[in-house]
Amino acid sequence: MSPAPNNPRLVAPLHGLVIIALAAILLDVFKSAADLRFPFSSGSDVGRGECVYQVFQDGVCRGTLFLDDQVELRTILALLGIDQRTGSALAERRLRCNCALKLGGDPLQDREDRISGRQLVCAGKRIDVNAADADDLTAIPGIGPRLSARIVTYRNQFGSFQTIQDLRSIPGIGKKKLAAMEPYLRAKSAAGHSGDSGRQARSSSP
């Protein structure tokens, strides 16, 4: 007995179901990729600068800002559409870049914590080599605990790095390794570090 011919009325709905299933899988994959890239904010994102602020309230991330410079708490709250907090412990000064702001039940309990290097890299932002600690630097591909410790020791001894190319002075960082590290680093805060004269003296020595 010959096999029954394919039923076109049955095949068409099956094709539709397969397409819908594939679309659902792809949507889930894209959503997971987005979460991996920026998993530490569930709120809105504002701006494209290198100065990052996260605001948490009642354990929930209310949003993340990427600004060009340091700002006050009232500006951060206004940009994220969060009610102003009269008498906050953070109200009277500009807040340092790359910090997580924890809003307490009492405004006097508001505090700022640092954002780790891993979070910055995950958000697609560069780590400031003049402000990062050794743990922050290990978030960069190619930098392990020993090399990160050497970078921090060198910076503490000779002063801030004027450019990322200054890292070539550190043993273990050659041209190829620096090229791999450079997309993750910046040296923006050089002017704010002491000890530059020590670096210049070292550079001018034979």
Backbone as a printed PyTorch tensor [residue, N CA C, xyz], in Angstrom:
tensor([[[ 0.8570, -1.1890,  0.0000],
         [ 0.0000,  0.0000,  0.0000],
         [ 0.8930,  1.2380,  0.0000]],

        [[ 0.5970,  2.1670, -0.8760],
         [ 1.4180,  3.3840, -0.9560],
         [ 1.0640,  4.3170,  0.1970]],

        [[ 2.0850,  5.1320,  0.6840],
         [ 1.8110,  6.0550,  1.7980],
         [ 0.8350,  7.1290,  1.3870]],

        [[ 0.0710,  7.5740,  2.3890],
         [-0.9170,  8.6220,  2.1400],
         [-0.2190,  9.9190,  1.7950]],

        [[-0.7250, 10.7010,  0.8420],
         [-0.1060, 11.9740,  0.4760],
         [-0.1750, 12.9580,  1.6390]],

        [[ 0.8070, 13.8850,  1.6390],
         [ 0.8050, 14.9170,  2.6820],
         [-0.4560, 15.7660,  2.5770]],

        [[-0.9690, 16.0830,  3.7390],
         [-2.1730, 16.9110,  3.7890],
         [-1.7590, 18.3700,  3.9250]],

        [[-1.9170, 19.2190,  2.8830],
         [-1.4830, 20.6280,  2.9660],
         [-2.2070, 21.3880,  4.0560]],

        [[-3.4310, 20.9860,  4.3680],
         [-4.1650, 21.6970,  5.4230],
         [-3.5570, 21.4360,  6.7990]],

        [[-2.8830, 20.2850,  6.9690],
         [-2.2400, 19.9580,  8.2360],
         [-0.8400, 20.5470,  8.3230]],

        [[-0.1090, 20.5700,  7.1830],
         [ 1.2690, 21.0500,  7.1750],
         [ 1.3430, 22.5410,  7.4810]],

        [[ 0.4580, 23.3400,  6.9250],
         [ 0.5090, 24.7990,  7.1150],
         [ 0.4100, 25.1940,  8.5860]],

        [[-0.5610, 24.6680,  9.3560],
         [-0.6030, 25.0150, 10.7870],
         [ 0.6420, 24.5590, 11.5360]],

        [[ 1.2300, 23.4000, 11.1480],
         [ 2.4400, 22.9300, 11.8150],
         [ 3.6050, 23.8840, 11.5720]],

        [[ 3.7160, 24.3570, 10.3280],
         [ 4.7620, 25.3470, 10.0310],
         [ 4.5780, 26.6000, 10.8730]],

        [[ 3.3480, 27.0400, 11.0310],
         [ 3.0690, 28.2320, 11.8380],
         [ 3.4770, 28.0370, 13.2800]],

        [[ 3.1830, 26.8510, 13.8360],
         [ 3.5600, 26.5720, 15.2200],
         [ 5.0740, 26.5590, 15.3970]],

        [[ 5.7900, 25.9890, 14.4130],
         [ 7.2510, 25.9580, 14.4830],
         [ 7.8230, 27.3660, 14.4670]],

        [[ 7.2900, 28.2240, 13.6010],
         [ 7.7710, 29.6080, 13.5070],
         [ 7.5250, 30.3530, 14.8120]],

        [[ 6.3510, 30.1690, 15.3990],
         [ 6.0340, 30.8370, 16.6650],
         [ 6.9770, 30.3660, 17.7590]],

        [[ 7.2430, 29.0540, 17.8040],
         [ 8.1470, 28.5190, 18.8290],
         [ 9.5600, 29.0820, 18.6720]],

        [[10.0350, 29.1450, 17.4250],
         [11.3660, 29.7030, 17.1730],
         [11.4410, 31.1690, 17.5500]],

        [[10.4050, 31.9220, 17.2540],
         [10.3700, 33.3430, 17.6070],
         [10.4300, 33.5250, 19.1190]],

        [[ 9.7180, 32.6710, 19.8550],
         [ 9.7280, 32.7670, 21.3170],
         [11.1120, 32.4710, 21.8720]],

        [[11.7840, 31.4520, 21.2740],
         [13.1350, 31.1060, 21.7300],
         [14.1050, 32.2490, 21.4630]],

        [[14.0450, 32.8360, 20.2530],
         [14.9330, 33.9510, 19.9140],
         [14.6940, 35.1520, 20.8060]],

        [[13.4280, 35.4370, 21.1110],
         [13.1100, 36.5580, 21.9860],
         [13.7100, 36.3470, 23.3620]],

        [[13.6470, 35.1200, 23.8660],
         [14.2060, 34.8110, 25.1770],
         [15.7220, 34.9340, 25.1630]],

        [[16.3520, 34.5280, 24.0430],
         [17.8080, 34.6370, 23.9310],
         [18.2400, 36.0900, 23.9430]],

        [[17.5430, 36.9450, 23.1480],
         [17.8960, 38.3670, 23.1050],
         [17.6930, 39.0270, 24.4640]],

        [[16.6250, 38.6470, 25.1600],
         [16.3670, 39.2260, 26.4820],
         [17.4620, 38.8140, 27.4590]],

        [[17.8900, 37.5450, 27.3850],
         [18.9440, 37.0680, 28.2740],
         [20.2530, 37.7850, 27.9880]],

        [[20.5480, 38.0310, 26.7050],
         [21.7780, 38.7430, 26.3500],
         [21.7580, 40.1580, 26.8940]],

        [[20.6130, 40.8100, 26.8170],
         [20.5080, 42.1720, 27.3480],
         [20.7040, 42.1710, 28.8520]],

        [[20.1410, 41.1750, 29.5340],
         [20.2920, 41.0970, 30.9800],
         [21.7410, 40.8500, 31.3660]],

        [[22.4760, 40.0340, 30.5690],
         [23.8650, 39.7780, 30.8710],
         [24.7060, 41.0300, 30.6940]],

        [[24.3630, 41.8360, 29.7010],
         [25.1500, 43.0410, 29.4600],
         [24.9500, 44.0740, 30.5600]],

        [[23.7650, 44.1600, 31.0990],
         [23.4870, 45.2230, 32.0530],
         [22.5500, 44.7070, 33.1390]],

        [[23.0300, 43.7580, 33.9660],
         [22.1290, 43.0810, 34.8830],
         [21.8510, 43.8200, 36.1630]],

        [[22.5530, 44.9510, 36.4170],
         [22.4340, 45.5300, 37.7390],
         [21.5260, 46.7490, 37.7840]],

        [[20.7010, 46.9330, 36.7680],
         [19.7250, 48.0100, 36.8040],
         [18.3850, 47.5260, 36.2900]],

        [[17.3700, 47.7270, 37.1040],
         [16.0250, 47.3750, 36.6600],
         [15.2050, 48.6210, 36.3520]],

        [[15.8200, 49.7930, 36.5180],
         [15.1090, 51.0360, 36.2710],
         [15.4750, 51.6280, 34.9330]],

        [[15.1640, 52.9150, 34.7570],
         [15.4400, 53.5760, 33.4810],
         [16.8980, 54.0050, 33.4200]],

        [[17.4240, 54.1380, 32.2080],
         [18.7960, 54.5650, 31.9890],
         [18.7740, 55.9260, 31.3090]],

        [[19.5850, 56.8670, 31.8160],
         [19.5760, 58.2240, 31.2900],
         [20.9970, 58.6570, 30.9740]],

        [[21.2270, 59.1730, 29.7640],
         [22.4920, 59.7740, 29.3960],
         [23.4930, 58.7850, 28.8430]],

        [[24.6390, 59.3250, 28.3660],
         [25.6640, 58.4970, 27.7560],
         [27.0550, 58.8370, 28.2700]],

        [[27.1690, 59.5790, 29.3440],
         [28.4690, 59.9620, 29.8730],
         [29.1600, 58.8180, 30.5870]],

        [[30.3580, 59.0970, 31.0910],
         [31.1690, 58.0810, 31.7600],
         [31.0020, 58.1060, 33.2710]],

        [[30.2750, 59.0830, 33.7990],
         [30.0480, 59.1820, 35.2400],
         [28.7480, 58.4470, 35.5690]],

        [[28.8580, 57.3110, 36.2520],
         [27.7100, 56.4290, 36.4470],
         [27.1450, 56.5690, 37.8540]],

        [[25.8170, 56.6790, 37.9330],
         [25.1050, 56.6900, 39.2190],
         [23.9860, 55.6570, 39.1610]],

        [[23.8630, 54.8640, 40.2270],
         [22.7290, 53.9710, 40.3930],
         [21.9680, 54.3930, 41.6480]],

        [[20.6490, 54.3230, 41.5930],
         [19.8260, 54.6850, 42.7560],
         [19.0070, 53.4800, 43.1780]],

        [[19.1430, 53.0990, 44.4390],
         [18.3850, 51.9960, 45.0160],
         [17.4590, 52.5230, 46.1010]],

        [[16.2540, 52.0090, 46.1400],
         [15.2920, 52.3900, 47.1670],
         [14.4930, 51.1530, 47.5610]],

        [[14.4880, 50.8550, 48.8590],
         [13.8150, 49.6460, 49.3580],
         [14.3330, 48.3910, 48.6580]],

        [[15.6350, 48.3640, 48.3830],
         [16.2430, 47.1950, 47.7700],
         [16.0130, 47.0630, 46.2800]],

        [[15.3570, 48.0550, 45.6620],
         [15.0450, 48.0000, 44.2300],
         [15.8440, 49.0750, 43.5070]],

        [[16.4660, 48.7110, 42.3780],
         [17.1880, 49.6970, 41.5810],
         [16.1780, 50.5590, 40.8280]],

        [[16.1410, 51.8520, 41.1520],
         [15.1860, 52.7570, 40.5300],
         [15.6810, 53.3160, 39.2070]],

        [[16.9490, 53.1740, 38.9150],
         [17.4540, 53.6730, 37.6420],
         [18.9520, 53.8920, 37.6710]],

        [[19.5070, 54.1190, 36.4960],
         [20.9440, 54.3410, 36.3330],
         [21.1570, 55.5460, 35.4350]],

        [[22.1010, 56.3920, 35.8130],
         [22.4430, 57.5760, 35.0340],
         [23.8610, 57.4590, 34.5060]],

        [[24.0730, 57.9120, 33.2650],
         [25.3990, 58.0120, 32.6720],
         [25.6060, 59.4910, 32.3220]],

        [[26.3130, 60.2190, 33.1900],
         [26.4460, 61.6620, 33.0370],
         [27.8810, 62.0470, 32.6930]],

        [[28.0520, 63.3270, 32.3090],
         [29.3740, 63.8070, 31.9170],
         [30.1940, 64.3150, 33.0950]],

        [[29.5370, 64.5710, 34.2350],
         [30.2600, 65.1310, 35.3720],
         [29.5180, 64.8050, 36.6590]],

        [[30.1490, 65.1010, 37.7870],
         [29.5330, 64.8790, 39.0850],
         [28.3530, 65.8370, 39.2930]],

        [[27.3140, 65.3590, 39.9490],
         [26.1330, 66.1820, 40.2170],
         [25.6590, 65.9300, 41.6470]],

        [[24.6920, 66.7550, 42.0840],
         [24.1160, 66.6060, 43.4080],
         [22.9960, 65.5660, 43.3810]],

        [[22.6110, 65.1230, 44.5680],
         [21.5510, 64.1290, 44.6810],
         [20.2480, 64.6400, 44.0720]],

        [[19.9300, 65.9130, 44.2920],
         [18.6570, 66.4340, 43.7830],
         [18.5730, 66.3420, 42.2620]],

        [[19.7170, 66.5290, 41.5760],
         [19.7400, 66.4210, 40.1230],
         [19.5190, 64.9780, 39.6910]],

        [[20.1500, 64.0500, 40.3960],
         [19.9960, 62.6260, 40.0730],
         [18.5440, 62.2030, 40.2300]],

        [[17.9280, 62.5900, 41.3490],
         [16.5410, 62.2080, 41.5980],
         [15.6040, 62.8300, 40.5700]],

        [[15.8620, 64.0890, 40.2050],
         [15.0100, 64.7580, 39.2200],
         [15.0930, 64.0730, 37.8590]],

        [[16.2960, 63.6960, 37.4470],
         [16.4640, 63.0450, 36.1470],
         [15.7830, 61.6790, 36.0940]],

        [[15.7090, 61.0070, 37.2430],
         [15.0780, 59.6920, 37.2910],
         [13.6070, 59.7610, 37.6810]],

        [[13.0950, 60.9780, 37.9290],
         [11.6820, 61.1240, 38.2800],
         [11.3490, 60.6050, 39.6690]],

        [[12.3080, 60.6900, 40.5900],
         [12.1090, 60.2350, 41.9690],
         [11.8670, 61.4530, 42.8550]],

        [[10.9570, 61.3380, 43.7980],
         [10.6340, 62.4490, 44.6950],
         [11.8770, 62.9340, 45.4370]],

        [[11.9790, 64.2610, 45.5720],
         [13.1020, 64.8530, 46.2960],
         [13.0470, 64.4760, 47.7800]],

        [[14.2360, 64.4350, 48.4150],
         [14.3290, 64.0130, 49.8040],
         [14.9060, 65.1450, 50.6340]],

        [[14.0520, 65.8320, 51.3690],
         [14.4730, 66.9510, 52.2060],
         [15.2930, 66.4330, 53.3780]],

        [[16.4530, 67.0670, 53.5800],
         [17.2870, 66.7040, 54.7180],
         [18.1360, 65.4760, 54.5110]],

        [[18.2980, 65.0440, 53.2770],
         [19.1060, 63.8510, 53.0190],
         [20.5550, 64.0830, 53.4290]],

        [[21.1780, 63.0250, 53.9140],
         [22.5780, 63.1110, 54.3100],
         [23.4940, 63.3920, 53.1210]],

        [[23.0170, 63.1890, 51.8990],
         [23.8300, 63.3840, 50.6980],
         [23.5090, 64.6890, 49.9670]],

        [[22.6880, 65.5410, 50.5760],
         [22.1140, 66.6660, 49.8390],
         [23.0730, 67.8200, 49.6020]],

        [[24.1070, 67.9710, 50.3920],
         [24.8870, 69.2050, 50.3850],
         [26.1490, 69.1680, 49.5310]],

        [[26.3600, 68.1550, 48.7650],
         [27.6100, 68.0800, 47.9980],
         [27.3970, 67.3170, 46.6970]],

        [[28.3370, 67.5310, 45.7820],
         [28.3360, 66.7260, 44.5690],
         [28.8130, 65.3280, 44.9020]],

        [[28.1890, 64.3600, 44.3070],
         [28.5070, 62.9680, 44.6030],
         [29.5460, 62.4500, 43.6220]],

        [[30.4810, 61.6800, 44.1170],
         [31.5390, 61.1530, 43.2580],
         [30.9510, 60.2590, 42.1680]],

        [[31.6360, 60.1900, 41.0640],
         [31.1870, 59.3360, 39.9670],
         [31.2840, 57.8660, 40.3660]],

        [[30.5280, 57.0480, 39.6410],
         [30.5640, 55.6030, 39.8080],
         [30.1930, 55.1850, 41.2270]],

        [[29.0340, 55.6630, 41.6930],
         [28.5810, 55.2690, 43.0180],
         [27.1290, 54.8150, 42.9710]],

        [[26.8050, 53.9350, 43.9080],
         [25.4430, 53.4430, 44.0800],
         [24.8340, 54.1740, 45.2680]],

        [[23.7170, 54.8440, 45.0470],
         [23.0640, 55.6300, 46.0970],
         [21.9520, 54.8070, 46.7250]],

        [[22.0640, 54.5650, 48.0230],
         [21.0850, 53.7590, 48.7520],
         [20.2000, 54.7090, 49.5540]],

        [[18.9350, 54.8370, 49.1530],
         [17.9960, 55.7190, 49.8390],
         [17.3270, 54.9410, 50.9660]],

        [[17.5250, 55.4090, 52.2020],
         [16.9540, 54.7290, 53.3540],
         [15.5350, 55.2050, 53.6460]],

        [[14.8970, 54.5530, 54.6200],
         [13.5610, 54.9850, 55.0250],
         [13.5820, 56.3890, 55.5890]],

        [[14.6480, 56.7500, 56.2770],
         [14.8880, 58.0930, 56.7870],
         [15.9520, 58.7390, 55.8990]],

        [[15.6780, 59.9510, 55.3470],
         [16.6600, 60.5950, 54.4700],
         [18.0500, 60.7450, 55.0950]],

        [[18.1040, 60.8480, 56.4270],
         [19.4000, 60.9610, 57.0850],
         [20.2030, 59.6680, 56.9900]],

        [[19.5430, 58.5860, 56.6110],
         [20.2150, 57.3030, 56.4590],
         [20.6770, 57.0500, 55.0200]],

        [[20.4230, 57.9930, 54.1230],
         [20.8840, 57.8370, 52.7420],
         [22.4000, 57.6990, 52.7290]],

        [[22.9140, 56.8490, 51.8530],
         [24.3630, 56.6720, 51.7900],
         [24.7870, 56.3510, 50.3560]],

        [[26.0710, 56.4940, 50.1170],
         [26.6260, 56.1640, 48.8050],
         [27.6540, 55.0530, 48.9460]],

        [[27.5540, 54.0620, 48.0600],
         [28.5090, 52.9690, 47.9720],
         [29.1570, 53.0050, 46.5950]],

        [[30.2640, 52.3330, 46.4530],
         [30.9590, 52.3380, 45.1730],
         [30.3640, 51.2950, 44.2210]],

        [[30.4760, 51.5610, 42.9420],
         [30.1280, 50.5960, 41.9050],
         [31.4120, 49.8640, 41.5250]],

        [[31.3730, 48.5730, 41.4900],
         [32.5830, 47.7920, 41.2330],
         [33.0050, 47.8730, 39.7640]],

        [[34.2570, 47.5330, 39.5280],
         [34.7570, 47.5000, 38.1640],
         [33.9970, 46.5110, 37.3000]],

        [[33.5860, 45.3960, 37.8710],
         [32.8380, 44.4000, 37.1080],
         [31.5120, 44.9630, 36.6300]],

        [[30.8590, 45.7310, 37.4730],
         [29.5920, 46.3460, 37.0720],
         [29.8040, 47.3680, 35.9630]],

        [[30.8820, 48.1540, 36.0590],
         [31.1600, 49.1420, 35.0200],
         [31.4380, 48.4650, 33.6800]],

        [[32.2660, 47.4280, 33.6970],
         [32.5790, 46.7150, 32.4610],
         [31.3180, 46.0850, 31.8880]],

        [[30.4790, 45.5360, 32.7610],
         [29.2460, 44.9010, 32.3060],
         [28.3060, 45.9320, 31.6810]],

        [[28.3750, 47.1730, 32.1420],
         [27.5430, 48.2390, 31.5950],
         [28.1450, 48.8610, 30.3490]],

        [[29.3050, 48.3490, 29.9170],
         [29.9380, 48.8910, 28.7220],
         [30.7160, 50.1570, 28.9790]],

        [[31.0910, 50.4170, 30.2460],
         [31.8320, 51.6200, 30.5940],
         [33.2880, 51.2870, 30.9120]],

        [[34.1600, 52.2570, 30.7120],
         [35.5850, 52.0690, 30.9750],
         [35.8900, 52.2880, 32.4570]],

        [[36.9110, 51.6090, 32.9380],
         [37.3790, 51.7640, 34.3130],
         [38.4860, 52.8080, 34.3320]],

        [[38.4090, 53.7470, 35.2670],
         [39.4300, 54.7840, 35.3980],
         [40.6410, 54.1690, 36.0980]],

        [[41.7370, 54.0580, 35.3860],
         [42.9220, 53.4120, 35.9250],
         [43.5220, 54.2040, 37.0780]],

        [[43.1630, 55.4800, 37.2080],
         [43.6810, 56.3030, 38.3030],
         [42.8000, 56.2810, 39.5430]],

        [[41.6290, 55.6790, 39.4580],
         [40.7300, 55.6260, 40.6090],
         [40.4170, 54.2010, 41.0320]],

        [[40.6700, 53.2280, 40.1600],
         [40.3040, 51.8350, 40.4300],
         [41.2200, 51.2120, 41.4660]],

        [[40.6620, 50.2960, 42.2540],
         [41.5190, 49.5060, 43.1360],
         [41.8970, 48.2130, 42.4210]],

        [[42.6920, 47.3910, 43.0980],
         [43.2000, 46.1790, 42.4600],
         [42.0740, 45.2380, 42.0520]],

        [[41.0320, 45.1370, 42.8710],
         [39.9210, 44.2510, 42.5440],
         [39.1700, 44.7450, 41.3110]],

        [[38.9680, 46.0700, 41.1930],
         [38.3090, 46.6320, 40.0130],
         [39.0520, 46.2430, 38.7410]],

        [[40.3720, 46.3330, 38.7860],
         [41.1720, 46.0970, 37.5840],
         [41.1240, 44.6510, 37.1200]],

        [[40.8630, 43.7150, 38.0450],
         [40.7870, 42.3110, 37.6270],
         [39.5460, 42.0260, 36.7920]],

        [[38.6230, 42.9800, 36.6910],
         [37.4490, 42.8130, 35.8250],
         [37.8130, 42.9440, 34.3610]],

        [[39.0120, 43.4430, 34.0690],
         [39.4490, 43.6700, 32.6960],
         [40.1160, 42.4080, 32.1670]],

        [[39.7130, 41.9250, 31.0030],
         [40.3500, 40.7330, 30.4290],
         [41.8560, 40.9190, 30.2900]],

        [[42.6060, 39.9410, 30.7600],
         [44.0590, 40.0050, 30.6670],
         [44.7260, 40.5230, 31.9190]],

        [[43.9520, 41.0210, 32.8930],
         [44.5290, 41.5140, 34.1430],
         [44.1300, 40.5800, 35.2760]],

        [[45.1200, 39.9120, 35.8450],
         [44.8880, 39.0570, 36.9910],
         [45.2740, 39.7670, 38.2810]],

        [[45.1640, 39.0820, 39.4150],
         [45.4670, 39.7180, 40.7100],
         [46.8840, 40.2670, 40.8090]],

        [[47.8730, 39.5410, 40.2740],
         [49.2540, 40.0140, 40.3810],
         [49.4930, 41.2770, 39.5640]],

        [[49.0000, 41.2790, 38.3360],
         [49.2060, 42.4480, 37.4830],
         [48.4310, 43.6500, 38.0160]],

        [[47.2150, 43.4390, 38.5000],
         [46.4390, 44.5570, 39.0460],
         [47.1440, 45.1530, 40.2630]],

        [[47.7570, 44.3020, 41.0930],
         [48.4980, 44.7930, 42.2550],
         [49.7040, 45.6180, 41.8210]],

        [[50.3850, 45.1810, 40.7420],
         [51.5330, 45.9420, 40.2380],
         [51.1090, 47.3060, 39.7110]],

        [[49.9490, 47.3550, 39.0530],
         [49.4560, 48.6360, 38.5250],
         [49.1790, 49.6110, 39.6680]],

        [[48.4980, 49.1390, 40.7010],
         [48.1570, 50.0100, 41.8330],
         [49.4210, 50.4460, 42.5760]],

        [[50.3590, 49.5190, 42.7720],
         [51.6190, 49.8630, 43.4550],
         [52.3960, 50.9060, 42.6730]],

        [[52.4680, 50.7350, 41.3620],
         [53.1740, 51.6940, 40.5190],
         [52.5100, 53.0690, 40.5880]],

        [[51.1750, 53.0880, 40.5370],
         [50.4480, 54.3620, 40.6050],
         [50.6740, 55.0570, 41.9410]],

        [[50.6560, 54.3000, 43.0280],
         [50.8680, 54.8810, 44.3480],
         [52.2810, 55.4180, 44.5120]],

        [[53.2320, 54.7810, 43.8560],
         [54.6230, 55.1850, 44.0030],
         [54.9930, 56.3620, 43.1090]],

        [[54.5010, 56.3540, 41.8660],
         [54.9410, 57.3560, 40.8980],
         [53.8650, 58.3450, 40.4820]],

        [[52.6480, 58.1900, 40.9950],
         [51.5980, 59.1340, 40.6540],
         [50.6710, 58.6210, 39.5700]],

        [[49.7310, 59.4360, 39.2070],
         [48.6790, 59.0240, 38.2800],
         [49.2080, 58.8310, 36.8660]],

        [[48.4830, 58.0380, 36.1030],
         [48.8150, 57.7920, 34.7070],
         [48.2300, 58.9080, 33.8550]],

        [[49.0650, 59.5650, 33.0860],
         [48.5900, 60.6510, 32.2350],
         [47.8060, 60.1090, 31.0370]],

        [[48.2320, 58.9860, 30.5060],
         [47.5270, 58.3130, 29.4140],
         [47.5890, 56.8080, 29.6730]],

        [[46.7690, 56.0620, 28.9610],
         [46.7850, 54.6110, 29.1030],
         [48.1290, 54.0450, 28.6350]],

        [[48.7970, 54.7210, 27.7040],
         [50.0940, 54.2500, 27.2170],
         [51.1420, 54.2100, 28.3220]],

        [[50.9540, 54.9840, 29.3990],
         [51.8990, 54.9610, 30.5180],
         [51.9820, 53.5870, 31.1760]],

        [[50.9590, 52.7550, 30.9810],
         [50.9690, 51.4150, 31.5730],
         [52.0880, 50.5450, 31.0060]],

        [[52.6400, 50.9520, 29.8670],
         [53.7350, 50.1800, 29.2700],
         [54.9640, 50.1760, 30.1790]],

        [[55.0330, 51.1030, 31.1340],
         [56.1700, 51.1480, 32.0520],
         [56.1390, 50.0360, 33.0830]],

        [[55.0070, 49.3260, 33.1810],
         [54.8340, 48.2920, 34.1950],
         [55.2550, 46.9410, 33.6300]],

        [[56.1080, 46.2160, 34.3430],
         [56.5190, 44.8850, 33.8690],
         [55.3070, 43.9780, 33.6640]],

        [[55.3020, 43.2920, 32.5290],
         [54.1940, 42.3940, 32.2260],
         [53.1760, 42.9830, 31.2750]],

        [[53.2930, 44.2800, 30.9710],
         [52.3650, 44.9240, 30.0320],
         [53.1380, 45.3360, 28.7850]],

        [[53.0140, 44.5210, 27.7570],
         [53.6340, 44.8330, 26.4800],
         [52.6300, 45.4720, 25.5390]],

        [[53.0650, 45.6850, 24.3160],
         [52.2280, 46.3600, 23.3240],
         [50.9460, 45.5860, 23.0450]],

        [[51.0570, 44.2650, 22.8930],
         [49.8970, 43.4500, 22.5650],
         [48.9100, 43.3850, 23.7330]],

        [[49.4200, 43.2120, 24.9490],
         [48.5350, 43.1460, 26.1150],
         [47.8300, 44.4850, 26.3310]],

        [[48.5650, 45.5870, 26.1670],
         [47.9600, 46.9030, 26.3470],
         [46.8500, 47.1250, 25.3200]],

        [[47.0710, 46.6770, 24.0840],
         [46.0470, 46.8440, 23.0500],
         [44.7670, 46.1000, 23.4300]],

        [[44.8970, 44.9450, 24.0980],
         [43.7230, 44.1870, 24.5250],
         [43.0350, 44.8290, 25.7140]],

        [[43.8010, 45.5120, 26.5740],
         [43.2540, 46.1330, 27.7850],
         [42.6330, 47.5010, 27.5060]],

        [[43.1710, 48.2030, 26.5250],
         [42.8360, 49.6140, 26.3200],
         [41.3420, 49.9030, 26.1500]],

        [[40.5570, 49.0580, 25.4510],
         [39.1320, 49.3620, 25.3080],
         [38.3590, 49.4110, 26.6220]],

        [[38.9530, 48.8890, 27.6930],
         [38.2600, 48.8310, 28.9830],
         [38.7400, 49.9020, 29.9660]],

        [[39.7220, 50.7090, 29.5610],
         [40.3620, 51.6370, 30.4900],
         [40.2840, 53.0800, 30.0260]],

        [[40.4060, 53.9800, 30.9860],
         [40.5920, 55.3990, 30.7060],
         [41.4490, 55.9820, 31.8120]],

        [[41.9590, 57.1960, 31.6190],
         [42.8110, 57.8470, 32.6100],
         [42.3080, 59.2650, 32.8500]],

        [[41.0070, 59.3870, 33.0660],
         [40.3760, 60.7030, 33.1400],
         [40.7880, 61.4960, 34.3680]],

        [[40.9640, 60.8400, 35.5230],
         [41.1530, 61.5710, 36.7720],
         [42.6130, 61.8580, 37.0880]],

        [[43.4680, 61.8790, 36.0670],
         [44.8930, 62.0760, 36.3130],
         [45.1810, 63.3630, 37.0650]],

        [[44.4670, 64.4540, 36.7190],
         [44.7360, 65.7460, 37.3420],
         [44.4110, 65.7400, 38.8210]],

        [[43.5500, 64.8350, 39.2440],
         [43.1390, 64.8110, 40.6380],
         [44.0300, 63.9870, 41.5330]],

        [[45.0860, 63.3560, 40.9980],
         [45.9650, 62.5150, 41.7930],
         [47.2570, 63.2400, 42.1060]],

        [[47.7720, 62.9880, 43.2880],
         [49.0650, 63.5540, 43.6570],
         [50.1680, 62.6410, 43.1700]],

        [[51.3820, 63.1570, 43.1930],
         [52.5250, 62.3190, 42.8600],
         [52.9340, 62.3860, 41.4110]],

        [[52.3520, 63.2930, 40.6240],
         [52.7240, 63.3860, 39.2070],
         [54.1900, 63.7880, 39.0390]],

        [[54.6880, 64.6110, 39.9730],
         [56.0720, 65.0440, 39.8550],
         [57.0160, 63.8560, 39.9720]],

        [[56.6500, 62.8590, 40.8020],
         [57.4620, 61.6570, 40.9320],
         [57.4930, 60.8890, 39.6300]],

        [[56.3520, 60.8100, 38.9140],
         [56.3270, 60.1210, 37.6380],
         [57.1960, 60.8400, 36.6180]],

        [[57.1010, 62.1790, 36.6070],
         [57.8870, 62.9380, 35.6370],
         [59.3670, 62.7680, 35.8840]],

        [[59.7420, 62.7420, 37.1760],
         [61.1440, 62.5520, 37.4960],
         [61.6390, 61.1930, 37.0270]],

        [[60.7940, 60.1700, 37.1680],
         [61.1720, 58.8340, 36.7200],
         [61.3010, 58.7960, 35.2090]],

        [[60.3420, 59.4830, 34.5160],
         [60.3410, 59.4410, 33.0570],
         [61.5700, 60.1310, 32.4820]],

        [[62.0680, 61.1570, 33.1800],
         [63.1890, 61.9160, 32.6400],
         [64.5350, 61.2790, 32.9860]],

        [[64.5170, 60.2750, 33.8590],
         [65.7710, 59.6290, 34.2290],
         [66.2400, 58.7130, 33.1110]],

        [[67.5410, 58.4940, 32.9570],
         [68.0390, 57.6400, 31.8760],
         [67.6830, 56.1780, 32.1190]]])
